[in-house]
Amino acid sequence: MENIEDIQMEFPEGCNIILGYSHFIKTIEDLEEIIRTSNASAKYGIAFSEASGDRLIRHEGNDRELVDMAINNLRRLGCGHTFMILLRNIYPISILNAIKSCMEVGNIFASTANPLNVIVYRSERGGSILGVVDGFSPLGVETDEDKKKRRDLLRNIGYKR
């Protein structure tokens, strides 16, 4: 369909991305507060697209490269009430529940370090996110050895004891 686009998000290798829907100008400051108070060493860039009023892409962050990439990705998406967080030195799992609990956040579309494509529908008024393609399709089913590797990884990075 000519009204549907598949847009690949751009972010540096080793970074994580959180893409979501929110409804109010206050979102940008609340999301920054969540990240800043969760992990002082986190590097981040946040952008939020307003859907009414001035219809600006609001932005915050402490890493200029990540802020600029978040802004550029939202420009390419062209979807109102959308936010993007790009992260270094922190895993999304450390802040995702706090972000989902933020009173303005309505939905999280993706939280990943994988290649990410966003499927956007274009109408007369703007774009709407229909869904995402996160990473790649599965290649098989885990074996007992794969289970052991998974369990060891979670313990090695400190998420399990």
DOGUTOR-188283 format. One line per field, with one value per residue: residue number from 1; x, y negated, z negated of N, C-alpha, C in turn; residue in one letter. Coordinates in steps of 0.02 Angstrom, whole numbers, plus 50000, padded with zeros to 5 digits. Example, Ala and Ser with C-alpha at 12.3 -4.5 7.8 and 13.67 -1.06 7.14 Angstrom:
# residues 2
resi: (1/2)
n.px: (50660/50642)
n.py: (50284/50112)
n.pz: (49610/49646)
ca.px: (50615/50684)
ca.py: (50225/50053)
ca.pz: (49610/49643)
c.px: (50660/50645)
c.py: (50165/49998)
c.pz: (49610/49606)
resn: (a/s)
***
This chain:
# residues 161
resi: (1/2/3/4/5/6/7/8/9/10/11/12/13/14/15/16/17/18/19/20/21/22/23/24/25/26/27/28/29/30/31/32/33/34/35/36/37/38/39/40/41/42/43/44/45/46/47/48/49/50/51/52/53/54/55/56/57/58/59/60/61/62/63/64/65/66/67/68/69/70/71/72/73/74/75/76/77/78/79/80/81/82/83/84/85/86/87/88/89/90/91/92/93/94/95/96/97/98/99/100/101/102/103/104/105/106/107/108/109/110/111/112/113/114/115/116/117/118/119/120/121/122/123/124/125/126/127/128/129/130/131/132/133/134/135/136/137/138/139/140/141/142/143/144/145/146/147/148/149/150/151/152/153/154/155/156/157/158/159/160/161)
n.px: (50042/50025/50014/50079/50229/50392/50508/50674/50752/50885/51027/51171/51281/51278/51196/51035/50860/50708/50545/50396/50223/50147/50057/50071/50148/50226/50287/50422/50507/50474/50514/50651/50685/50658/50758/50877/50872/50875/50997/51147/51258/51211/51201/51106/50979/50831/50680/50526/50377/50262/50084/49993/49957/50108/50173/50305/50465/50514/50657/50782/50928/51092/51189/51244/51252/51159/51042/51026/51009/50889/50801/50812/50765/50630/50586/50590/50494/50377/50264/50140/50138/50234/50373/50551/50685/50857/50989/51142/51257/51162/51036/50876/50788/50811/50742/50620/50495/50471/50458/50344/50255/50246/50139/50096/50128/50066/50089/50213/50308/50426/50576/50737/50897/50916/50916/50791/50638/50505/50336/50235/50082/50021/49918/49806/49829/49945/50068/50051/50099/50096/50155/50304/50460/50565/50725/50766/50693/50660/50779/50772/50738/50777/50905/50955/51086/51084/50993/51068/51171/51095/51046/51168/51218/51125/51157/51291/51286/51223/51084/51019/51038)
n.py: (50059/49889/49796/49846/49859/49928/49899/49890/49877/49775/49797/49800/49943/50050/49973/49950/49941/49862/49853/49765/49717/49567/49434/49295/49134/49130/49251/49263/49207/49286/49415/49395/49370/49494/49576/49508/49516/49650/49705/49639/49643/49667/49633/49536/49494/49409/49389/49310/49303/49180/49177/49079/48903/48814/48915/48969/49055/49103/49109/49189/49233/49306/49339/49284/49344/49450/49380/49304/49410/49468/49362/49351/49479/49470/49364/49428/49527/49451/49451/49402/49373/49465/49545/49563/49646/49656/49755/49774/49867/49917/50036/50057/50133/50092/49974/49983/50021/49908/49812/49860/49838/49702/49564/49505/49594/49702/49817/49940/49972/50035/50101/50117/50179/50223/50217/50106/50083/49975/49981/49874/49790/49673/49533/49398/49306/49344/49463/49632/49755/49921/50040/50135/50202/50300/50343/50503/50648/50805/50941/51071/51192/51185/51288/51406/51368/51236/51182/51191/51099/50981/50969/50959/50838/50744/50750/50713/50579/50526/50527/50636/50749)
n.pz: (50000/50037/49934/49826/49739/49714/49600/49558/49403/49341/49246/49139/49136/48996/48921/48844/48882/48846/48893/48895/48858/48808/48723/48691/48667/48552/48544/48593/48495/48384/48426/48440/48306/48248/48306/48268/48127/48107/48150/48136/48220/48345/48519/48627/48747/48780/48869/48911/49000/49025/49049/49064/49043/49041/49108/49103/49101/48954/48843/48741/48645/48612/48700/48844/48974/48963/48932/49051/49144/49098/49120/49262/49301/49258/49338/49463/49443/49420/49336/49223/49045/49007/48931/48914/48843/48831/48773/48680/48579/48493/48469/48546/48467/48339/48321/48382/48320/48240/48340/48407/48305/48300/48299/48420/48522/48642/48716/48756/48893/48931/48858/48866/48927/49047/49231/49288/49364/49406/49437/49523/49546/49661/49655/49703/49601/49537/49473/49411/49297/49338/49302/49258/49320/49242/49234/49297/49382/49296/49295/49254/49122/48950/48881/48751/48719/48766/48674/48557/48589/48596/48465/48396/48450/48398/48264/48265/48304/48196/48176/48126/47987)
ca.px: (50000/50066/50009/50115/50302/50435/50562/50725/50778/50957/51057/51238/51289/51290/51145/50967/50809/50640/50499/50330/50169/50130/50006/50072/50212/50261/50320/50494/50541/50463/50556/50720/50691/50660/50824/50928/50869/50884/51066/51184/51308/51177/51203/51040/50947/50759/50642/50453/50342/50196/50033/49949/49992/50166/50193/50378/50499/50546/50713/50824/50978/51160/51234/51221/51242/51097/50987/51017/50982/50819/50764/50810/50719/50561/50571/50577/50430/50323/50205/50129/50134/50281/50437/50606/50741/50916/51025/51208/51277/51105/50989/50807/50754/50822/50698/50559/50435/50460/50433/50275/50214/50242/50067/50080/50144/50009/50108/50282/50309/50488/50631/50781/50962/50915/50892/50720/50599/50439/50286/50196/50028/50016/49852/49809/49852/50011/50083/50030/50137/50056/50192/50376/50497/50619/50775/50759/50651/50695/50811/50761/50714/50836/50924/50976/51147/51063/50963/51124/51203/51049/51046/51235/51222/51087/51194/51354/51273/51196/51012/50998/51090)
ca.py: (50000/49828/49757/49880/49856/49968/49852/49917/49830/49770/49786/49831/50010/50050/49933/49977/49893/49871/49814/49769/49668/49528/49386/49229/49099/49145/49316/49259/49196/49344/49470/49379/49379/49567/49601/49476/49539/49723/49725/49577/49652/49678/49583/49543/49442/49419/49342/49319/49267/49155/49188/49020/48842/48796/48975/48971/49113/49083/49154/49184/49285/49287/49363/49248/49390/49487/49331/49290/49469/49475/49310/49370/49536/49446/49327/49477/49560/49403/49472/49362/49405/49521/49529/49609/49641/49693/49766/49805/49880/49938/50078/50035/50170/50056/49916/49993/50018/49838/49777/49881/49809/49629/49552/49485/49647/49745/49881/49950/50012/50075/50089/50165/50160/50253/50174/50092/50050/49954/49980/49813/49773/49601/49506/49326/49266/49365/49534/49673/49818/49982/50093/50134/50263/50299/50395/50550/50708/50860/50991/51138/51198/51195/51355/51405/51328/51166/51164/51180/51036/50927/50963/50935/50768/50704/50748/50677/50507/50505/50525/50694/50773)
ca.pz: (50000/50041/49872/49773/49746/49671/49587/49514/49354/49341/49181/49138/49109/48925/48889/48841/48902/48821/48935/48864/48871/48749/48744/48661/48669/48490/48554/48604/48430/48341/48449/48422/48234/48235/48325/48227/48058/48106/48162/48147/48272/48409/48571/48659/48787/48782/48910/48906/49052/49007/49100/49068/49020/49083/49145/49105/49073/48891/48833/48682/48643/48593/48752/48904/49030/48952/48939/49123/49177/49078/49158/49334/49309/49252/49400/49517/49428/49431/49298/49163/48979/49007/48899/48924/48796/48849/48710/48673/48510/48453/48506/48538/48414/48276/48317/48421/48279/48221/48400/48418/48251/48311/48310/48488/48569/48659/48747/48777/48955/48935/48812/48898/48955/49114/49284/49277/49417/49383/49491/49514/49592/49675/49671/49720/49544/49513/49471/49354/49293/49340/49269/49266/49335/49193/49246/49353/49370/49263/49338/49228/49054/48907/48856/48680/48716/48773/48610/48510/48608/48578/48392/48376/48468/48350/48201/48277/48307/48132/48173/48087/47941)
c.px: (50044/50062/50047/50190/50335/50499/50611/50751/50854/50980/51122/51236/51306/51240/51079/50919/50744/50596/50429/50283/50154/50088/50014/50142/50256/50303/50396/50532/50533/50507/50630/50732/50697/50730/50878/50929/50878/50957/51106/51235/51277/51189/51139/51023/50874/50729/50569/50420/50273/50148/49985/49989/50048/50190/50269/50403/50538/50603/50751/50878/51046/51213/51209/51208/51175/51036/50973/50987/50908/50777/50757/50764/50646/50540/50551/50511/50372/50258/50199/50125/50177/50345/50488/50660/50797/50962/51094/51220/51218/51061/50918/50770/50759/50773/50630/50495/50419/50433/50360/50228/50207/50170/50049/50089/50085/50030/50184/50280/50369/50536/50684/50849/50968/50901/50816/50691/50531/50393/50238/50143/50026/49945/49861/49839/49921/50018/50059/50071/50089/50089/50266/50401/50560/50666/50758/50713/50692/50723/50800/50734/50773/50843/50941/51040/51132/51032/51018/51159/51161/51051/51113/51242/51186/51122/51259/51344/51237/51120/50981/51054/51109)
c.py: (49938/49786/49789/49879/49901/49926/49882/49862/49832/49755/49825/49902/50005/50007/49971/49921/49912/49825/49821/49713/49633/49469/49314/49200/49114/49210/49310/49250/49255/49403/49457/49390/49453/49594/49574/49503/49615/49744/49662/49583/49663/49619/49592/49482/49458/49367/49360/49274/49245/49167/49130/48960/48825/48853/48978/49039/49086/49131/49138/49237/49260/49313/49334/49294/49426/49441/49318/49349/49479/49424/49330/49429/49513/49403/49375/49513/49513/49421/49430/49405/49468/49499/49583/49593/49684/49695/49796/49815/49897/49982/50054/50070/50133/49998/49926/49990/49946/49798/49796/49852/49733/49613/49532/49542/49694/49813/49881/49995/50058/50053/50140/50135/50189/50201/50166/50055/50034/49949/49922/49807/49697/49581/49432/49285/49286/49440/49566/49738/49877/50039/50086/50202/50258/50357/50437/50608/50763/50910/51063/51135/51215/51267/51349/51363/51253/51140/51148/51114/50976/50916/50936/50860/50724/50698/50708/50601/50482/50502/50584/50715/50844)
c.pz: (50000/49978/49814/49789/49695/49660/49537/49468/49355/49270/49178/49110/49035/48886/48888/48858/48869/48862/48905/48886/48805/48772/48720/48661/48608/48496/48555/48538/48384/48361/48431/48347/48216/48250/48278/48156/48052/48111/48182/48204/48341/48455/48611/48700/48791/48830/48906/48958/49028/49065/49107/49043/49068/49127/49157/49083/49013/48878/48770/48687/48623/48642/48818/48963/49023/48957/49013/49161/49160/49116/49231/49346/49305/49311/49456/49505/49441/49395/49235/49101/48974/48971/48915/48874/48824/48788/48721/48598/48464/48497/48495/48480/48347/48267/48349/48378/48257/48280/48412/48365/48257/48333/48381/48539/48579/48685/48760/48838/48957/48880/48831/48915/49025/49168/49277/49337/49388/49443/49476/49568/49600/49692/49690/49664/49519/49511/49407/49354/49290/49302/49283/49288/49293/49207/49306/49334/49337/49314/49314/49157/49010/48885/48782/48672/48722/48708/48559/48525/48586/48503/48367/48392/48417/48283/48209/48279/48244/48127/48136/48041/47955)
resn: (m/e/n/i/e/d/i/q/m/e/f/p/e/g/c/n/i/i/l/g/y/s/h/f/i/k/t/i/e/d/l/e/e/i/i/r/t/s/n/a/s/a/k/y/g/i/a/f/s/e/a/s/g/d/r/l/i/r/h/e/g/n/d/r/e/l/v/d/m/a/i/n/n/l/r/r/l/g/c/g/h/t/f/m/i/l/l/r/n/i/y/p/i/s/i/l/n/a/i/k/s/c/m/e/v/g/n/i/f/a/s/t/a/n/p/l/n/v/i/v/y/r/s/e/r/g/g/s/i/l/g/v/v/d/g/f/s/p/l/g/v/e/t/d/e/d/k/k/k/r/r/d/l/l/r/n/i/g/y/k/r)
***
